[in-house]
Amino acid sequence: MFDEATRVLRPGGQLWCVFNSHLPYRKELNVRLGRTQIALQDPNFTVTVTTAR
């Protein structure tokens, strides 16, 4: 999914993700797509928004 998002998102486009909090996806999103911020988080789930560069 992250590779496809890199291909289709225009600069400034956003990708919102929901994933298990223990997974290192935020780091991957930062590296592959751009600035990733946590929108919401609890011990089980994390919601992030990534703005494509």
N, CA, C and O atoms as CSV, one atom per row, in Angstrom:
chain,resi,resn,atom,element,x,y,z
A,1,MET,N,N,0.823,-1.186,0.000
A,1,MET,CA,C,0.000,0.000,0.000
A,1,MET,C,C,0.871,1.255,0.000
A,1,MET,O,O,0.575,2.211,-0.717
A,2,PHE,N,N,1.929,1.261,0.789
A,2,PHE,CA,C,2.765,2.459,0.868
A,2,PHE,C,C,3.435,2.748,-0.472
A,2,PHE,O,O,3.529,3.905,-0.883
A,3,ASP,N,N,3.899,1.707,-1.152
A,3,ASP,CA,C,4.521,1.912,-2.462
A,3,ASP,C,C,3.514,2.473,-3.465
A,3,ASP,O,O,3.849,3.361,-4.249
A,4,GLU,N,N,2.303,1.967,-3.445
A,4,GLU,CA,C,1.274,2.474,-4.354
A,4,GLU,C,C,0.923,3.922,-4.025
A,4,GLU,O,O,0.708,4.729,-4.930
A,5,ALA,N,N,0.866,4.250,-2.753
A,5,ALA,CA,C,0.575,5.628,-2.366
A,5,ALA,C,C,1.671,6.556,-2.868
A,5,ALA,O,O,1.382,7.668,-3.311
A,6,THR,N,N,2.913,6.121,-2.807
A,6,THR,CA,C,4.025,6.918,-3.322
A,6,THR,C,C,3.831,7.195,-4.811
A,6,THR,O,O,4.146,8.283,-5.295
A,7,ARG,N,N,3.320,6.218,-5.519
A,7,ARG,CA,C,3.130,6.346,-6.958
A,7,ARG,C,C,1.970,7.274,-7.322
A,7,ARG,O,O,2.072,8.032,-8.287
A,8,VAL,N,N,0.875,7.228,-6.571
A,8,VAL,CA,C,-0.327,7.938,-6.992
A,8,VAL,C,C,-0.578,9.282,-6.303
A,8,VAL,O,O,-1.310,10.113,-6.841
A,9,LEU,N,N,0.006,9.514,-5.137
A,9,LEU,CA,C,-0.243,10.779,-4.443
A,9,LEU,C,C,0.560,11.914,-5.069
A,9,LEU,O,O,1.748,11.771,-5.355
A,10,ARG,N,N,-0.103,13.023,-5.271
A,10,ARG,CA,C,0.577,14.227,-5.738
A,10,ARG,C,C,1.181,14.935,-4.538
A,10,ARG,O,O,0.740,14.712,-3.410
A,11,PRO,N,N,2.187,15.791,-4.754
A,11,PRO,CA,C,2.736,16.564,-3.635
A,11,PRO,C,C,1.618,17.317,-2.903
A,11,PRO,O,O,0.790,17.982,-3.526
A,12,GLY,N,N,1.611,17.202,-1.594
A,12,GLY,CA,C,0.578,17.823,-0.771
A,12,GLY,C,C,-0.626,16.923,-0.529
A,12,GLY,O,O,-1.464,17.228,0.319
A,13,GLY,N,N,-0.723,15.802,-1.277
A,13,GLY,CA,C,-1.810,14.849,-1.052
A,13,GLY,C,C,-1.634,14.166,0.292
A,13,GLY,O,O,-0.531,14.123,0.837
A,14,GLN,N,N,-2.725,13.635,0.823
A,14,GLN,CA,C,-2.677,13.008,2.144
A,14,GLN,C,C,-3.066,11.539,2.094
A,14,GLN,O,O,-3.930,11.119,1.325
A,15,LEU,N,N,-2.393,10.780,2.942
A,15,LEU,CA,C,-2.733,9.382,3.170
A,15,LEU,C,C,-3.024,9.218,4.656
A,15,LEU,O,O,-2.168,9.486,5.499
A,16,TRP,N,N,-4.233,8.779,4.968
A,16,TRP,CA,C,-4.617,8.492,6.347
A,16,TRP,C,C,-4.542,6.986,6.538
A,16,TRP,O,O,-5.045,6.221,5.716
A,17,CYS,N,N,-3.906,6.563,7.636
A,17,CYS,CA,C,-3.762,5.130,7.925
A,17,CYS,C,C,-4.197,4.827,9.353
A,17,CYS,O,O,-4.041,5.647,10.257
A,18,VAL,N,N,-4.744,3.638,9.531
A,18,VAL,CA,C,-5.070,3.103,10.857
A,18,VAL,C,C,-4.342,1.776,10.968
A,18,VAL,O,O,-4.478,0.911,10.102
A,19,PHE,N,N,-3.566,1.614,12.039
A,19,PHE,CA,C,-2.808,0.383,12.218
A,19,PHE,C,C,-2.592,0.099,13.696
A,19,PHE,O,O,-2.775,0.976,14.541
A,20,ASN,N,N,-2.203,-1.125,13.998
A,20,ASN,CA,C,-1.900,-1.507,15.380
A,20,ASN,C,C,-0.727,-0.676,15.889
A,20,ASN,O,O,0.277,-0.515,15.196
A,21,SER,N,N,-0.861,-0.154,17.093
A,21,SER,CA,C,0.123,0.784,17.636
A,21,SER,C,C,1.532,0.210,17.768
A,21,SER,O,O,2.502,0.966,17.738
A,22,HIS,N,N,1.665,-1.089,17.911
A,22,HIS,CA,C,2.997,-1.669,18.092
A,22,HIS,C,C,3.785,-1.785,16.773
A,22,HIS,O,O,4.980,-2.080,16.796
A,23,LEU,N,N,3.135,-1.558,15.644
A,23,LEU,CA,C,3.815,-1.682,14.350
A,23,LEU,C,C,4.588,-0.400,14.009
A,23,LEU,O,O,4.145,0.693,14.361
A,24,PRO,N,N,5.734,-0.519,13.331
A,24,PRO,CA,C,6.588,0.644,13.052
A,24,PRO,C,C,6.210,1.393,11.767
A,24,PRO,O,O,7.090,1.904,11.075
A,25,TYR,N,N,4.929,1.464,11.444
A,25,TYR,CA,C,4.512,2.045,10.169
A,25,TYR,C,C,4.763,3.547,10.071
A,25,TYR,O,O,5.011,4.055,8.977
A,26,ARG,N,N,4.705,4.257,11.176
A,26,ARG,CA,C,4.930,5.711,11.108
A,26,ARG,C,C,6.319,6.000,10.544
A,26,ARG,O,O,6.475,6.881,9.698
A,27,LYS,N,N,7.304,5.277,10.999
A,27,LYS,CA,C,8.669,5.466,10.498
A,27,LYS,C,C,8.723,5.181,8.988
A,27,LYS,O,O,9.319,5.947,8.231
A,28,GLU,N,N,8.105,4.090,8.564
A,28,GLU,CA,C,8.087,3.739,7.139
A,28,GLU,C,C,7.401,4.818,6.308
A,28,GLU,O,O,7.875,5.166,5.226
A,29,LEU,N,N,6.305,5.341,6.803
A,29,LEU,CA,C,5.592,6.391,6.084
A,29,LEU,C,C,6.445,7.646,5.959
A,29,LEU,O,O,6.470,8.276,4.903
A,30,ASN,N,N,7.139,8.009,7.021
A,30,ASN,CA,C,8.033,9.171,6.972
A,30,ASN,C,C,9.101,9.000,5.900
A,30,ASN,O,O,9.387,9.930,5.146
A,31,VAL,N,N,9.679,7.830,5.836
A,31,VAL,CA,C,10.757,7.564,4.881
A,31,VAL,C,C,10.229,7.518,3.449
A,31,VAL,O,O,10.825,8.116,2.553
A,32,ARG,N,N,9.138,6.829,3.228
A,32,ARG,CA,C,8.645,6.595,1.865
A,32,ARG,C,C,7.838,7.754,1.280
A,32,ARG,O,O,7.960,8.058,0.093
A,33,LEU,N,N,7.013,8.401,2.108
A,33,LEU,CA,C,6.062,9.378,1.577
A,33,LEU,C,C,6.326,10.816,1.984
A,33,LEU,O,O,6.272,11.719,1.149
A,34,GLY,N,N,6.608,11.034,3.239
A,34,GLY,CA,C,6.772,12.401,3.719
A,34,GLY,C,C,6.366,12.515,5.176
A,34,GLY,O,O,6.221,11.518,5.883
A,35,ARG,N,N,6.190,13.739,5.600
A,35,ARG,CA,C,5.910,14.038,7.003
A,35,ARG,C,C,4.652,13.314,7.470
A,35,ARG,O,O,3.580,13.463,6.883
A,36,THR,N,N,4.800,12.533,8.531
A,36,THR,CA,C,3.700,11.747,9.083
A,36,THR,C,C,3.443,12.166,10.521
A,36,THR,O,O,4.346,12.166,11.359
A,37,GLN,N,N,2.197,12.523,10.789
A,37,GLN,CA,C,1.805,12.936,12.128
A,37,GLN,C,C,0.764,11.976,12.679
A,37,GLN,O,O,-0.019,11.391,11.931
A,38,ILE,N,N,0.767,11.822,13.990
A,38,ILE,CA,C,-0.253,11.014,14.654
A,38,ILE,C,C,-1.483,11.881,14.848
A,38,ILE,O,O,-1.413,12.942,15.469
A,39,ALA,N,N,-2.613,11.427,14.313
A,39,ALA,CA,C,-3.881,12.137,14.475
A,39,ALA,C,C,-4.571,11.692,15.769
A,39,ALA,O,O,-5.106,12.514,16.514
A,40,LEU,N,N,-4.549,10.385,16.023
A,40,LEU,CA,C,-5.127,9.794,17.235
A,40,LEU,C,C,-4.332,8.548,17.589
A,40,LEU,O,O,-3.783,7.874,16.717
A,41,GLN,N,N,-4.279,8.251,18.888
A,41,GLN,CA,C,-3.572,7.040,19.301
A,41,GLN,C,C,-4.087,6.573,20.650
A,41,GLN,O,O,-4.375,7.371,21.541
A,42,ASP,N,N,-4.196,5.262,20.774
A,42,ASP,CA,C,-4.445,4.640,22.072
A,42,ASP,C,C,-3.522,3.425,22.148
A,42,ASP,O,O,-2.767,3.187,21.206
A,43,PRO,N,N,-3.553,2.661,23.214
A,43,PRO,CA,C,-2.618,1.533,23.321
A,43,PRO,C,C,-2.768,0.493,22.205
A,43,PRO,O,O,-1.833,-0.263,21.940
A,44,ASN,N,N,-3.916,0.449,21.561
A,44,ASN,CA,C,-4.161,-0.569,20.540
A,44,ASN,C,C,-3.989,-0.086,19.107
A,44,ASN,O,O,-3.438,-0.800,18.270
A,45,PHE,N,N,-4.462,1.131,18.822
A,45,PHE,CA,C,-4.471,1.612,17.450
A,45,PHE,C,C,-3.867,3.004,17.320
A,45,PHE,O,O,-3.901,3.808,18.252
A,46,THR,N,N,-3.315,3.265,16.147
A,46,THR,CA,C,-2.767,4.568,15.810
A,46,THR,C,C,-3.383,5.006,14.479
A,46,THR,O,O,-3.503,4.217,13.542
A,47,VAL,N,N,-3.766,6.277,14.420
A,47,VAL,CA,C,-4.253,6.881,13.183
A,47,VAL,C,C,-3.240,7.954,12.805
A,47,VAL,O,O,-2.936,8.844,13.599
A,48,THR,N,N,-2.718,7.861,11.576
A,48,THR,CA,C,-1.743,8.842,11.108
A,48,THR,C,C,-2.239,9.527,9.850
A,48,THR,O,O,-3.078,9.003,9.117
A,49,VAL,N,N,-1.699,10.706,9.622
A,49,VAL,CA,C,-1.908,11.424,8.370
A,49,VAL,C,C,-0.540,11.794,7.829
A,49,VAL,O,O,0.272,12.425,8.505
A,50,THR,N,N,-0.309,11.385,6.589
A,50,THR,CA,C,0.952,11.649,5.926
A,50,THR,C,C,0.702,12.602,4.764
A,50,THR,O,O,-0.213,12.392,3.968
A,51,THR,N,N,1.516,13.648,4.668
A,51,THR,CA,C,1.443,14.577,3.561
A,51,THR,C,C,2.574,14.279,2.607
A,51,THR,O,O,3.745,14.346,2.979
A,52,ALA,N,N,2.224,13.948,1.368
A,52,ALA,CA,C,3.225,13.562,0.371
A,52,ALA,C,C,4.109,14.741,0.007
A,52,ALA,O,O,3.663,15.888,-0.036
A,53,ARG,N,N,5.381,14.433,-0.256
A,53,ARG,CA,C,6.294,15.483,-0.695
A,53,ARG,C,C,6.254,15.617,-2.188
A,53,ARG,O,O,6.958,16.454,-2.752
